[in-house]
Amino acid sequence: MTDVIPRADEKTDTPPPKTPAPAKGGAKERWVRRAPLLPALIFAIIVTQVPFLITLYFSTLSWNALRPGSKKFVGFDNYVTVLTDNRLRSALFNTVVLTAGAVIFSMILGLALAVLLDRKFLGRSIVRTMLITPFLIMPVAAALLWKHGLYNPDYGLINGIFGGNTAWATTYPKTAIIATLVWQWTPFMMLILLAGLQSQSNEVLEAARVDGAGAWRIFTQMTLPHLRQYLELGALLGSIYLVNTFDSIYTITQGGPGTATTNLPYEISQTIFSKYEYGEASAAGVVVVILTIIVATFALRVISGLFKVEEGR
């Protein structure tokens, strides 16, 4: 029989030889690579996890600093108090309202500013720097600026422009807090959404314009779907930070009038420094941490999705 010799341009079924995978380092080599990270890991555990474990322990105690010797184990009674107490439920409601209001309005304004800054115009870098500035101001300084510079009934800017002597911080307390937070957090949302706009393909947008699509149709049907993950990321990160708002409330309204602007962080501080109920305050703090972890979990999933999208391009 004659052996059939395949031509050079013909494919054969013989698989190519496998290249041996490089040998993995041993356990000693892996620990050598991780050793420089151990000090940071130990520091993070000491600063974050140890205090949280102590707080968990305190949350199971009935402990009032004004009654020496009253410390005793009560299990989950403090958590039942946190979830059924009217003041704490009101604080939880205020936390949701203030956080959602600040995030939604700062997201809308941040999107509008990001769209404007995505266009080229003279002095764009100066305008961008000026718009970022509110986010760089310390929260207490920003709250004092709004309390005395804008909300003051005698010499505030708002009454100076529109007239009258309205005490804005006491007449509209929730609106006053939300406006302050929106002013400070709009630049953060703007930066995230501006990064999303600049990652959009110019070729695809130009093709849509050539096909006759108008600016509004391009924005609603192409730009907004592209920004969905960036909007989710901004909303989740903003919620994680704003749910812990304390500076603005303490500086502008002190939680009032009544409990109109008392959120969970402010109520926890009042429970500690006014009622001296350490166990109850610790239980409320654990509840806040759990809620923050839930929001952070969604944020991490969104960030992971963004990285996967970028890798697929």
Secondary structure, 3 states (H helix, E strand, C coil): CCCCCCCCCCCCCCCCCCCCCCCCCCHHHHHHHHHHHHHHHHHHHHHHHHHHHHHHHHCCEECECCCCCCCEECCCHHHHHHHHCHHHHHHHHHHHHHHHHHHHHHHHHHHHHHHHHCCCCCCHHHHHHHHHHHHHCCHHHHHHHHHHHHCCCCCCHHHHHHCCCCCHHHHCHHHHHHHHHHHHHHHHHHHHHHHHHHCCCHHHHHHHHHCCCCHHHHHHHHHHHHCHHHHHHHHHHHHHHHCCCCHHHHHHCCCCCCCCCCCHHHHHHHHHHCCCEHHHHHHHHHHHHHHHHHHHHHHHHHHHHHHHHHHCC
